[in-house]
């Protein structure tokens, strides 16, 4: 399952990505509003997607706001989410191979549709490498999350 969400600034790019995912038979849930609304807020959509990813096995998320930064910051507040801001082929591939990112974030105002579709395809087609150095680093991230949660910070 792919959880797809955008605020008003990411809405047009989200629609392009949605069409691509549907054309390629991906199961998806669009968590965005029915139309772009300048009063919507990216943290609301990031929260919905992060919760969906955490509750659904073998799922991922694609979040789009103006730059992708706000969505990424909000999604990463959830323990267990590894959201990555992606802007080219290299960051898409390394987010999957090294970080095992379960959410990618894109900028609707900074990423053209052709690049965004290429990024999405790379991320979806690339597996986590499983290399010990990457597993160790992800483990450290998870330990930080546990510490923060246990201390109720």
N, C-alpha and C positions, 0 to 999 in steps of 0.2 A: 504494500500500500504506500502510495506517495501522498503526503499531505502538502497541498499547494495553497499558499496564501499570499496576499499582497494588500498593501494599503492603496490609497488613491494614486500615489506617485508610481507605484509598480504595476498598476492594473493592466495597462496595455501590454507590457511584456509578459505578465502572468497569462494573459489570454493566448499569446503566441505559444508559450510553453505548454499550456493546457492542451491546445490543439495538437502539438507534437506528441505529447504523452498519450492522448487518446488515439491518434493515428497509429501509434506503435504498441497499442494494446496494454498499456500500463493501467493498473487499477489505481484510481486516484480519488481523493476527496478535495474539492475546492472549498476552502474555508473562508474565502473572501465574500464581500457583499455582492449583491446582484449587479451593481454598477459602482463606478468610482465615486466616492463621497469625500470631499475635502475635509470633513470633520472626523473621519475615522483616524484611528491611531495605531501605528505599527505594533506597539506592545500587546494589544489585544489579539492580533492575528498571530504573532509569534507565540503567545501563550497557548492558543488553541492548537497550533501545529506541534509545539513541543510536547504538550500533553498527549496528543494523538500518537506521536512517535514513541513516547515512553510506554504507552498502554498497548501498542500493537506490535507484535513480534515481526521481525523482518520488514520493518517499514523505514521510511525516510521522509525528509521534508525539504521543500524548496520554498524559500521565502524571498519576497521582493518588496523593497521600499525604494525610496529615491536613490540612495547610495548603497543599500544593503547593510550599512553599518548599524543602524538602529535595530533592525530585525536580528542581526547577529548578536548584539549586546543583550537584547531581551531574551532571546532563546537560550543563550549560554547561562542564564541565571538558574536554569533547571538542572539539578544534579542528574547526570546521565546523558545530557545533551552535549554533543560536540559539534557545534555549528561553526562553519568556516565561511568567511567572506571570499568569494571567488570572482576573479576578473579575467582569467585567461586559461589556456590549456594546462599550463604548468601547475597553477594553483588548484585546478579541478582534479588533476591526477594525484597530486601530493595530498590533497584533502582526503581522498579515498585510500591511497596506498599507505600513508604515514599516520594520519590522524584517525582513520576509520570514521570520518565525519558522518553523522547520521542526519545532518541538516546542512544544506548549502544556502547561502544568502547572496543575492544578486542586486545590483543597482539598476532600477528601471530608467533612471536618468543618465546612467553612466555606461550601460552595456547595450550595444545594438543587438537586435533580435538574432542575427546570424551567429554572432559570437555566443550569445546566451544559449542557443540551441546546441551548439557544439560543446559548450561547457557541461550542459545537462547530460548529454550523451556520454561524454568522457566519464563523468562522475558515476553515472548509472552502470557503465560497462567496466569500471575499474574496481578490482577487489582489494581489500586490505592485504598488505604484504605479509603480515604475520611475523615480520622480523622482530627478534628479541628487543632490539633497541627501541622500536616503536611501541611494542607491548609494554616495556618498562615505563616509557614516558606517559602513555595513557594510564597506566597503573598509578603513577604519581598524581595525575589529574584527579583520578577517582579518590585517592587518599585525601587530597585537598578538599574535595566535595564532602567526604564523610566527616572530616574535621569541622568543617563549617556547619554542617547539619547538626552534628552532635553538640556543638557549642551554641547552637541556635543564633548564629551571627546574622 
